[in-house]
Amino acid sequence: MFIFRLLLKNAFRHRLRTILTMVGLVVAICAFGLLRTIVDAWYAGVEGTSSVRLVTRNATSLTFPLPLNYAERLKTVEGVTGVSWSNWFGGVYITERNFFPQFAVEAASYLALYPEYVLKDDEKKAFLLDRQGAIVGRKLANQYGWKIGDQIPIRGTIFPGTWNFTLRGIWDGIDAKTDESQLLFHWQYLAETVRKRQASSADYVGVYIVRINEPNNAPLISERIDTLFKNSLAETLTETEKAFQLGFVSMSEAILVAINAVSIVIVVIIMAVMANTMMMTARERIAEYATLKALGFSPEFVIKLLFGESLVIALLGGGLGMLATIPIANAFAKSVGTLFPVFRVSDTTMLYQFLASVIVGVVAATWPAWKMSRIDIVNGLRHVA
C-alpha cells in the first residue's frame, strides 16, 4: 500500500503534464477500441453463421438466379435435412438514406432453418397467413419506431414499384451475434407480382439455404450438390454459410487492413508521447534517484519506481479510455443505423485495450529506467546545483 501511494504521488507530482498525458491515453485507447469494434462488426455476419447451413448459388455469379425446381432435387441429396430459398430485394424505405437488407423468403422453411430468430407464436402464425405480411428484427423496428400492424412502403430498385408490407412480427436475436436489422417477406408475393409483369422471370430464386445433418460432412455434401447440377444451364457453387459471408468481407479487405494499421499506429504514437513524459520525469529526478542509491537502495528499486509510475499513468488513462469506449460505440452505432447489423464492444476488444495500456506503460519506462539505474551517485548529486 505504501509503494502504491508513493507511485500515485510521484505520478501526479507534475499534475498538468500527467493529466495531459492521460487525456492522450484516453483518446488513443478509446480510438483503438472503436476501430477494433468496427473490424469486429465487419465480421459479425461471419460470427453469426451456423455450421449446419450451406448456401447454394449460381456458379457464374451471385447476380444470376437459380431455377425454382432445384429445390426438390436438393432435398434428395444425401445428408440434406432442409431446404429453403431467398431473393435479395434491395428496396428503399422513404429515402435512399433509409437502406437496410430486405429478403423475399419461403417463409415456413426459412424460419425453420433460422432458429436464432426468436418470434412469438402468434406473430409467426400471422406472418405465415398474410401473403403481404413482413417480419423485421428488433433493432430495425426500434430504429424506425415500427409496431405490429404498421404499413411499411418499400420502393423497389431491382423490382420496380412501391411494395406495401404489413408488419406481422418482430424477432429478437437468440444472442448478441444475431442480425436484427433485416426485413423478411414472402417470396410467393414477389413471384406472383413478377409473374404478372414478366412470367419468364418468376420461377427463379437468388440462393438456396440448405441444412445438413452433420457439420463435418459440409465439404462432401457441397460436392454432391454441385455434381448434381453440373453441366446444367445453371451450374451451382455450394459453400458453408461462413464461407459465403467471408466472400462479402473479402471485398473490403483493403479497408480492414487500413483500419487495423491505423489502430496500431495510434497505440505507437501514444507510446512515444508516454515515453517522452517518462523521460522528462526521470531527468527532473536525477538527484533523487542518486540520493536513493547513496542511501543504499538498489538499482532494481529505482527501476521499480519508474516502471510502477509509468504503469499507474498508463492504466489510469487506459482504464478511463476503456470506460469511454462503450458509450461512444453505442452513439456511433446509432449514427450509422443498419450499416453494421451487430455493433458491440467485445470482451476481446476490452482485453486488447488493457494489454495495449500495459504495453505502453512498460515500453515507455524501459529506456528511462535503464538510464536511471546506471546513474553515477556523484554526478547525480551534482545535478542539484
PERARA-V984547 format. One record per residue. PHI is phi in degrees with one decimal (NA if undefined). PSI is psi in degrees with one decimal (* if undefined). NEAR is the number of other ideal C-beta (glycine too) atoms within 10 Angstrom. Layout:
BEGIN
((PHI PSI NEAR) (PHI PSI NEAR))
END
This chain:
BEGIN
((NA -40.0 5) (-62.7 -43.8 6) (-62.4 -42.8 11) (-62.6 -43.8 10) (-62.2 -38.2 9) (-64.6 -43.9 13) (-64.4 -41.7 20) (-64.9 -41.4 15) (-65.7 -42.5 10) (-63.0 -41.6 19) (-60.7 -35.2 21) (-106.5 21.6 17) (-64.9 -43.2 13) (-103.7 85.0 15) (-60.8 -47.2 9) (-61.4 -45.4 8) (-63.3 -41.9 15) (-65.0 -42.4 20) (-64.6 -42.7 13) (-63.8 -39.5 13) (-63.6 -41.9 24) (-66.4 -36.6 22) (-61.0 -42.6 13) (-61.6 -39.7 17) (-64.7 -42.7 27) (-59.2 -48.2 21) (-63.3 -44.5 15) (-66.8 -46.9 26) (-67.6 -37.8 29) (-65.3 -45.2 23) (-63.4 -40.9 18) (-59.3 -46.6 26) (-65.0 -39.5 26) (-66.5 -41.7 18) (-65.4 -40.1 19) (-63.4 -36.4 22) (-67.9 -36.5 22) (-62.7 -42.6 19) (-62.9 -43.8 15) (-60.5 -39.4 18) (-64.2 -34.3 21) (-63.6 -32.9 17) (-94.6 4.4 14) (-60.3 -39.2 20) (-62.7 -32.1 20) (-71.5 -43.5 16) (-66.3 -27.8 14) (-89.9 8.6 20) (-79.4 164.7 17) (-110.0 143.3 17) (-78.9 -8.8 13) (-106.3 13.5 18) (-117.7 134.9 20) (-113.6 157.4 25) (-121.3 124.6 22) (-109.5 122.6 26) (-131.3 174.4 22) (-66.5 132.3 19) (-66.3 -25.6 16) (-70.4 -51.3 11) (-169.4 157.1 8) (-67.1 -20.7 15) (-76.8 -13.5 10) (-93.9 131.6 12) (-80.9 176.0 17) (-121.9 147.0 23) (-63.6 146.1 15) (-65.4 -29.8 16) (-70.0 -6.4 9) (-67.3 -22.5 21) (-59.7 -47.4 17) (-66.8 -34.6 9) (-71.1 -34.6 14) (-64.1 -35.1 25) (-66.0 -19.5 12) (-86.5 -8.9 9) (-71.4 132.5 18) (-62.2 130.4 10) (97.5 -11.5 17) (-87.4 128.1 17) (-116.3 -3.7 12) (-169.5 146.1 17) (-139.2 136.1 23) (-145.5 179.3 24) (-150.6 163.6 25) (-151.7 158.5 18) (-126.6 134.6 21) (-71.1 128.9 14) (-95.2 -47.9 21) (69.3 40.9 14) (-93.6 178.5 23) (-126.5 134.4 16) (-96.0 106.9 17) (68.1 -67.0 11) (-128.7 165.6 8) (-62.6 -22.1 9) (-70.0 -24.3 8) (-94.4 65.3 15) (-103.4 135.8 15) (-153.5 160.8 21) (-66.4 133.6 16) (-129.8 134.9 23) (-131.6 135.4 19) (-90.0 121.9 26) (-128.7 157.7 25) (-80.4 97.8 23) (-54.2 -54.6 24) (-61.8 -49.7 12) (-72.2 -31.9 15) (-67.0 -47.3 21) (-64.3 -31.0 20) (-66.7 -29.2 12) (-85.7 -11.2 20) (-124.4 72.2 19) (-66.2 -13.4 9) (-72.3 -12.6 15) (-88.5 102.5 21) (-88.6 109.4 12) (-122.8 136.2 17) (-62.0 147.3 13) (-60.0 -42.9 8) (-68.2 -35.0 11) (-70.7 -38.8 17) (-63.6 -43.7 18) (-62.8 -43.8 13) (-62.0 -38.5 18) (-66.2 -45.0 23) (-65.5 -28.6 16) (-86.6 -18.6 10) (-103.2 110.2 18) (-63.1 -28.9 12) (-99.2 13.0 13) (-77.7 162.0 20) (-146.3 156.5 26) (-127.8 150.9 26) (-135.5 163.1 27) (-78.4 157.5 24) (-59.0 -41.6 15) (-60.8 -42.4 22) (-68.0 -41.6 22) (-62.9 -41.5 22) (-66.7 -37.2 12) (-62.5 -40.0 17) (-105.2 2.6 15) (68.6 29.2 7) (-76.5 146.8 17) (-129.0 160.8 8) (-56.4 131.3 15) (97.4 -12.3 9) (-66.1 149.1 15) (-91.2 130.7 11) (-118.6 105.0 19) (-85.8 125.8 12) (-118.6 124.1 23) (-87.4 117.4 16) (-72.4 146.2 16) (-111.5 -49.7 12) (-75.0 -41.0 10) (-112.7 99.5 18) (-59.7 157.7 10) (108.4 172.2 11) (-101.7 124.3 9) (-108.6 122.8 21) (-103.2 125.2 11) (-118.3 146.8 23) (-101.9 123.9 17) (-72.0 115.6 22) (-108.1 -14.0 24) (-164.6 153.5 24) (-128.6 119.6 20) (-96.9 152.7 26) (-109.8 141.7 16) (-71.1 146.0 18) (-68.8 -23.6 13) (-152.3 -178.5 10) (-67.2 -17.5 12) (-84.8 -9.5 17) (-78.1 133.6 20) (-72.2 122.6 20) (-117.3 27.8 21) (-121.0 26.8 20) (-114.2 159.0 19) (-118.8 129.8 23) (-117.7 136.2 26) (-139.2 178.1 27) (-76.5 128.1 22) (-63.2 -34.5 22) (-60.9 -37.0 13) (-64.7 -43.0 18) (-63.2 -45.6 20) (-64.1 -41.2 19) (-63.1 -42.1 12) (-68.4 -43.1 14) (-65.1 -36.5 18) (-61.8 -34.1 13) (-67.8 -30.4 9) (-91.7 -40.9 11) (-153.7 93.0 8) (-58.2 -33.1 9) (-69.0 -17.5 8) (-100.7 2.4 12) (-77.8 -42.7 15) (-91.8 53.3 13) (-134.0 152.6 18) (-128.7 160.3 23) (-76.0 -57.5 20) (-142.7 158.5 21) (-105.9 138.2 22) (-105.5 125.4 23) (-119.9 127.0 28) (-95.8 136.7 18) (-116.7 163.8 24) (-81.7 -24.0 13) (-147.8 120.9 12) (-55.4 -35.3 11) (-66.3 -18.2 9) (-91.7 6.2 14) (-54.9 -47.9 22) (-61.5 -40.4 11) (-67.7 -45.6 13) (-67.0 -36.9 19) (-60.6 -42.3 23) (-65.4 -40.0 11) (-61.3 -42.8 16) (-64.8 -47.6 24) (-67.3 -32.4 16) (-67.6 -37.1 12) (-59.4 -36.3 16) (-106.0 14.2 21) (-66.9 141.4 10) (67.3 14.0 6) (-87.7 174.4 13) (-66.8 -24.1 6) (-132.7 85.5 15) (-68.2 156.0 13) (-114.9 158.6 22) (-127.9 117.4 17) (-112.4 133.5 27) (-147.3 165.9 18) (-66.0 156.9 20) (-60.1 -35.0 20) (-64.5 -45.6 18) (-63.9 -37.1 15) (-61.9 -45.3 22) (-67.8 -38.0 19) (-62.8 -27.4 15) (-61.7 -37.5 13) (-72.3 -39.4 12) (-63.6 -38.2 14) (-62.6 -23.2 10) (-66.1 -23.4 8) (-108.5 21.4 12) (-58.5 -41.2 10) (-62.3 -39.0 9) (-65.6 -43.3 12) (-63.8 -40.5 15) (-62.0 -42.0 11) (-64.4 -41.7 12) (-64.2 -43.6 17) (-61.3 -41.3 14) (-64.4 -42.8 11) (-62.6 -40.7 12) (-62.5 -37.3 20) (-71.4 -40.9 13) (-60.7 -39.4 11) (-58.9 -44.1 18) (-65.7 -40.6 20) (-64.0 -40.3 11) (-63.2 -47.3 12) (-68.7 -26.4 27) (-64.5 -40.9 20) (-66.2 -40.5 12) (-63.3 -43.6 16) (-65.1 -40.6 25) (-63.0 -39.2 18) (-63.7 -41.2 14) (-61.0 -45.5 23) (-69.3 -32.5 25) (-68.7 -40.4 15) (-64.4 -41.4 13) (-60.8 -44.5 23) (-64.0 -40.9 22) (-64.1 -38.3 12) (-67.7 -21.7 12) (-114.5 23.5 22) (-57.1 -45.5 18) (-63.3 -37.1 15) (-65.8 -43.3 17) (-67.5 -36.8 23) (-64.6 -39.5 22) (-63.8 -42.4 15) (-59.9 -42.0 20) (-68.1 -36.4 20) (-65.5 -31.0 12) (-81.4 -1.4 8) (106.6 0.2 7) (-72.4 141.5 14) (-78.7 159.6 11) (-56.7 -31.5 16) (-62.2 -33.1 10) (-67.6 -40.7 14) (-63.0 -41.1 24) (-61.6 -43.7 17) (-62.7 -38.1 16) (-61.8 -46.2 23) (-69.6 -44.3 26) (-64.1 -40.7 19) (-62.5 -45.9 20) (-62.8 -42.2 28) (-63.4 -42.1 26) (-68.5 -36.3 20) (-60.3 -47.5 18) (-64.7 -44.8 30) (-65.2 -42.0 29) (-73.6 -35.1 17) (-65.4 -48.3 20) (-65.2 -43.3 26) (-64.3 -40.3 29) (-62.5 -43.2 17) (-64.1 -36.9 16) (-64.3 -39.4 27) (-64.9 -41.7 23) (-64.9 -35.8 12) (-75.0 -21.0 16) (-63.5 -41.9 23) (-64.0 -52.5 15) (-64.0 -35.1 11) (-67.8 -40.0 16) (-64.3 -39.8 20) (-64.2 -41.5 13) (-65.4 -39.7 9) (-63.8 -42.4 15) (-61.3 -39.4 19) (-67.7 -35.7 10) (-71.7 -29.6 8) (-93.9 -4.1 11) (63.1 -125.0 16) (-94.5 12.2 20) (-58.4 -40.7 12) (-115.7 103.2 18) (-56.3 -38.2 21) (-124.2 117.7 21) (-137.9 100.8 20) (-146.9 149.9 17) (-81.0 114.5 21) (-82.0 164.0 17) (-62.4 -34.6 8) (-63.9 -41.6 10) (-62.7 -42.1 21) (-62.8 -38.8 15) (-64.1 -42.8 11) (-61.4 -39.1 17) (-64.0 -42.5 23) (-63.8 -45.2 16) (-64.1 -38.6 12) (-62.3 -39.9 26) (-63.4 -44.4 27) (-63.2 -44.8 14) (-62.3 -42.4 14) (-60.0 -45.7 28) (-63.2 -41.2 25) (-70.8 -49.5 15) (-64.0 -40.2 18) (-63.0 -29.5 27) (-93.7 -8.4 28) (-61.5 -53.1 15) (-68.2 -48.8 14) (-59.3 -38.7 25) (-65.1 -41.6 24) (-65.6 -41.7 12) (-65.4 -44.7 16) (-72.7 -27.9 25) (-71.0 -20.7 17) (-102.8 7.8 9) (-66.3 140.6 20) (-80.4 133.9 10) (-61.2 -46.7 14) (-63.1 -49.8 9) (-63.5 -34.3 10) (-67.5 -42.8 20) (-67.1 -33.3 16) (-65.9 -21.1 12) (-64.5 -18.4 15) (-61.2 -42.0 10) (-70.6 * 5))
END
